[in-house]
Amino acid sequence: MARKNLVYGVNDKPPTPIMILAGLQHVLTLFGATTLVPLIFGPAMGMSPAQIGFFISCVYFAMGVATLIQTHPKLGSGLPIVQGSSFSFIPPIMTIIGAYKGLGPNVVMQYIGGALISGGLILSGIGYSRLVGYIRKVITPVVIGPTIMAIGFSLAPVAIQFNAANYWPVSLIVVACVFIFSLISRNKFMNIFAILASITIAYLVCLLGSMAGFFPAGHAAHVSLAEVANAPWFRFNIFIPWGPPKFSFLAFGAIIAGFFAVMIESIGDYHSCSYASGLDDPDSDTISRGIGAEGLNCALAGLFGAVGTTSYTENIGLIGLTGVASRWVVRTGAVILIIMSMIGKLGALISTVPSPVIGGAYIALFGIIGALGIQVLMRADMGSQRNVLIVGFAFLMALGLPGWTEGQQEAFFAFGIPGQMIWAILKTPMAVAGISAAFWDSIVPGTPEERGIGVKMK
């Protein structure tokens, strides 16, 4: 990431108008990806459009609070780093949805809340107790790379089979716009808001097509604004909105894989954010507080009826582009996000986005996540036969083992609670990738240079 000359440093407080506009830009940058996560889970668990709208509002509130905690110098890392919905939690939460879907959306959300609280408190303990320093020694690029690749590439069916394939013409509009705005256009604003602009254009095509009768009711690209009219203007139901959290070992076993990936992502993000902000590499205390805050934020997200949270790489890129690294700007963005969460009609409007539009955005985003895993592997020596064998084995197991595990549910469940936890872990591609790579990377001899330890991203 190229480092731009800073306009405002981490501790600088810009004038109020600049602070509000720059904060709003952070919100717009995270808006697309953060909104897409609840738009995956809502339909998967059978939520009505009104429930999905409410769910989106819950997510905005939780992410605003999480950002305020993470940017606090004593509670969190103190870096100007935005928190948003994590893609790492999609595979494990889809496992939880599959296990409890028959009980209805509210009950599923209670189990998701319980899993986020229990897993979040463990991650928080690992962070604030400074145990994360020891764990970092096992997490090398050879482990991180296949884990992140498994997150992105294992989500291909979600992007294509369940969304884009519902109506390909609209999905391909989104994909084409993403490529044009992010790679072909030389306009910086188009580059920054490529995903948001692409979704907006495709949504307007669907809305106009629906109004003209080209996409009738029941069509995958149909847009109905009836739910927006019925939604309340404001909502204040914040604390455990879906009911008291429920705890199960199956849900906990599934979610642990997500927390493992979040920890890996976030450690890398703290280094990137420090570099973009003109700071030295984060010390172990900064990383420990940051990971502690990540866990605390996920536990709070469980109480607020939202989804898991993590640091957002897109917003670190925004700091590099603008030279505005002020934590006050990021905290202003967090307050804007909290205010947005209180506007009921906004969540209802976003919930009307048709599945083919979402599918097109997923194709771009999930592919990027998978490719980021390849980028991380470049820090290790991929000319080494040792690393090629470990990474190949881990990634192949991540693609193949979860499908077999899903079909053996009865055999695993016969062993009681331990069997349920093992089933949930082995059914999650990124958990399989991370465990497989960490096992062999720790056992097979390799030099620090070969394993990518201490190698900085260029």
Stockholm file with secondary structure:
# STOCKHOLM 1.0

chainA/1-458         MARKNLVYGVNDKPPTPIMILAGLQHVLTLFGATTLVPLIFGPAMGMSPAQIGFFISCVYFAMGVATLIQTHPKLGSGLPIVQGSSFSFIPPIMTIIGAYKGLGPNVVMQYIGGALISGGLILSGIGYSRLVGYIRKVITPVVIGPTIMAIGFSLAPVAIQFNAANYWPVSLIVVACVFIFSLISRNKFMNIFAILASITIAYLVCLLGSMAGFFPAGHAAHVSLAEVANAPWFRFNIFIPWGPPKFSFLAFGAIIAGFFAVMIESIGDYHSCSYASGLDDPDSDTISRGIGAEGLNCALAGLFGAVGTTSYTENIGLIGLTGVASRWVVRTGAVILIIMSMIGKLGALISTVPSPVIGGAYIALFGIIGALGIQVLMRADMGSQRNVLIVGFAFLMALGLPGWTEGQQEAFFAFGIPGQMIWAILKTPMAVAGISAAFWDSIVPGTPEERGIGVKMK
#=GR chainA/1-458 SS CCCCCCSBCTTCCCCHHHHHHHHHHHHHHHHHHHHHHHHHHHHHTTCCHHHHHHHHHHHHHHHHHHHHHHTSTTTSCCSSCCEEECGGGHHHHHHHHHHHGGGCHHHHHHHHHHHHHHHHHHHHHHHHTTTHHHHTTTCCHHHHHHHHHHHHHTTHHHHTTTTGGGCHHHHHHHHHHHHIIIIICCCHHHHHTHHHHHHHHHHHHHHHHHHTTSSCTTSTTCCCCHHHHHSCSBCCCCSSTTCSCCCCHHHHHHHHHHHHHHHHHHHHHHHHHHHHTTCCCCCHHHHHHHHHHHHHHHHHHHHTTCCCEEECHHHHHHHHHHCBCCHHHHHHHHHHHHHHHTBHHHHHHHTTCCHHHHHHHHHHHHHHHHHHHHHHHTTSCTTSHHHHHHHHHHHHHHHHHHHHHHHTHHHHHTTHHHHHHHHHHHTSHHHHHHHHHHHHHHHSCCCHHHHTTTCCCC
#=GC SS_cons         CCCCCCSBCTTCCCCHHHHHHHHHHHHHHHHHHHHHHHHHHHHHTTCCHHHHHHHHHHHHHHHHHHHHHHTSTTTSCCSSCCEEECGGGHHHHHHHHHHHGGGCHHHHHHHHHHHHHHHHHHHHHHHHTTTHHHHTTTCCHHHHHHHHHHHHHTTHHHHTTTTGGGCHHHHHHHHHHHHIIIIICCCHHHHHTHHHHHHHHHHHHHHHHHHTTSSCTTSTTCCCCHHHHHSCSBCCCCSSTTCSCCCCHHHHHHHHHHHHHHHHHHHHHHHHHHHHTTCCCCCHHHHHHHHHHHHHHHHHHHHTTCCCEEECHHHHHHHHHHCBCCHHHHHHHHHHHHHHHTBHHHHHHHTTCCHHHHHHHHHHHHHHHHHHHHHHHTTSCTTSHHHHHHHHHHHHHHHHHHHHHHHTHHHHHTTHHHHHHHHHHHTSHHHHHHHHHHHHHHHSCCCHHHHTTTCCCC
//
